[in-house]
Amino acid sequence: MDFVVDQHFISRKIRALTLVYNISLRCLAIYMDQAQKGVDEVAVLEDLQENQSIIPKQIQTDDGSEFISKDVDVER
């Protein structure tokens, strides 16, 4: 789970939350928006659970500041 950031020629940034299964390198989800919040990250994970019956047992992130949120409750 990581963010990819790109910038338009008119200086607007687009952020993409990507979820990739590391073993097969299959992309499970991509969520794109200009500004994303913790509730958006949770909604993407809930969508995986509800629509694709995928429940990750472990999520690997780079511990970047993007994942610091009260909405994302991570057990360490």
Helices and strands as residue ranges (DSSP letters): E 2-7, E 13-21, E 26-33, H 38-52, G 65-67
